[in-house]
Amino acid sequence: MSPRLRLFSRICGVLLLGGAFLFRGALEATMLGHMVAQIPMIFFGGLLLGGRAIRDSALLASYDRHGLTGLTALLFISAYWMIPRALEFSLTMPGYELAKFASWALLGAVLPASIARANIVIQLFYLGNFCAMTAIGGMLYQDVPEQLCNAYLKDNQALTGAFLIIVAVAAAVGWCIYRFPALNAPTPPDAAAVRK
């Protein structure tokens, strides 16, 4: 990556993290904004700020053999912050808000290197679990008759559930395109048609 592109990515990372913090009142006003806008902003901010130093860190690699530590963190962090009560605590307790920012930003910084270290079977296991958990969580948000979080209305809860299902499908499709570039390659012309 060229120095200019690296600088640009870091500026974008700072803007995403700064926006997630400065506009947290507006983003956290709805469950949809909280889960589908603010949390991804924090994650991608950390990802863009992570840089080569983290990806090439020998110390990190020694604790993240085959990407297992980073991918396990993905499942635990995403599962925890999918709990409505955890979201509600982050609205009223600064410690929870700080933990949310720190956990998602750190995950964004280390996850690309973890995925790169993992073979296709490990990736499929962990990312398959993440997509399934996100989709099932989205369906529960839609189908449960009770209001799961006192801070958010039930209608917004159902809408968030629909978007979580979209996120799960998009993550699965994105992984397939990343792992199997041939799926995204143009179809070669038919040999018989070329001869004609």
N, C-alpha and C positions, 0 to 999 in steps of 0.2 A: 504494500500500500504506500503511495507517495506521501511525502510530508504534508502536502496541502490537503489531500483527502483525509489523512489522519486528523489534522487540525479541524477540518470541517465536521468529521464524525464526533469529535469531542465537544465541539460547540453545540451540535445538535443534542448530544447527551445531556449537557448542562442545561440547555433550554427545556428539554423534556422533564428533567428532575425539578428544575426551578418552577416550571409551569404547574407540575403536579403538586408542589408545595404551596406556591403563591395563590393558586386558584382552587385550593382544596375545599374551600367552603362551597363553591359552586359545583365542583365535581362530586363531592360527598353528599350533596343535597338529595340525590336519588341513588337507589341501589344500582341502577344501570350505569350511571356515571362513575360510581365508586368502583364497581367490579370490572366494567368493560372499557372504561376510559382511564381512570387514574392509575389503577394497578398496572395495566400494560404500559402506561407512560413511564412509571418508575422502573419497570423491568427493562424496557428498551433504552431508557436513559443509562442504566447500569451497563447494559450490553455495549452501548456505543462508547462509554467511558472506560470499559475494561481494557481494551487495547492489547497490544502484543506482549507487554510485560507480564500480564496475568496469564495469557494463553501459553507463553513459553516458559513460565515459572517452573523450575525443577522441583521446588518445594511443594507447590500445589500439585504437580504431577505425582509426587511420591505419596500424597494423601488421597489421590483420585485415580487409582489404578483402574484401567478399563472404563473410566468415567462413572464408576459406581457411586462415588460420594456425591457428585453434582447431580446425577439423575435421581438418586434417592432424595436429595434435598428438594428437587423439583416436585416430587410427589407429596412430601410432607408439608412444604410451604404452601403449595396450591390447595391441598386438602384443608389445612388449617384456616386459610383466609377465605375458603368457600363456606365456612360456618357462619351463619348470619349473626350469631352472638359475638363472634370475634370482630366482625365489621362494626357492630354497635359499640363495642368497647373502644375501638379506635376513634370513634367520634367524640368520646367524653374523657378518655384517659390519654394524656400525652405520651405515656410510656408505650402504650399499644400503637399509637400513631408512629412513634419512632421505630418500633419493632417492625411495623409494616414496611416503612420506607427502607430500613436497613436490610431486611430479609429479601425483599424483591429486587433491590438494586444489586446486592451481592450475588443473588442467583443469576441475574442478567449478565453480570461480569464473568462468572465462571462457567455457565452452562454451555456456551459454544465450544469451549475446550473439552468439556466432559463428553459432549456428543462426538467430537472428533476422535477422542480416545476410545470410544466404545465401538465394538463391532456391530454388524447389522442385527444380530440376534438380540444383543443387549438393548440396542436402540428400540427395536420393535417391542420388546417386553415393557420397557419403561414408558415409552411414548404412547404405546397402545393402552397401557393402564391410565396414563394421564388423560388421553382422549375419552376413554370409556368413563372415567370418574367425572370428568367435566360434563359430558353428555347426560349421564345419569343424574348428576346434581341439577342440571338445567331442567330435566323432566320433573324432578321432585319439586323444584321451585314452582313449576307450572301447575302440578297436579295436587299438591298438598292444600287442603281447604283452609288451614290455619294461616294466619299472618306470622311468618317465621321471625321477623325482626321488628321490634317496636318502633324503630326509627324510620321505617319505610312502609309505604302503603302496599297492600296485597296486589293491586294492579301492576305496580312497578316491579314487584317480585316476579310475577308471571312473565313480564316483558324481559326481565333480566334472564330468566330461565331460557327463553327462546334464543337470546343472544349467546348464552353459554353453549347451547347446542351448535350454533353456527361457528363459534370459536373452536369447538372440538372437531367439527368436520373440516374447517379450514386448516387446523394444525395437522390433521391426518393427510390431507391432500398436499400440503406444503412439504411434509416429510417424504411423501412418495416422489414428488418432483425432485427434491434434494438428493434422495438416495438412488433414484432410477431416472437419470437424465434422458434415457431413451423414450420414456413415456411422453416427454415434452418435445422430442425431436420431430421434425417434419417427416411425413411418410415418404419413403423413396418411391420414385416413379416405377410403375410396373415394367418389368424387363421386356415383356412381349410388346407393350405399347411403344417402348423406346426403339425396338428393332423396326417397327413399322414406320 
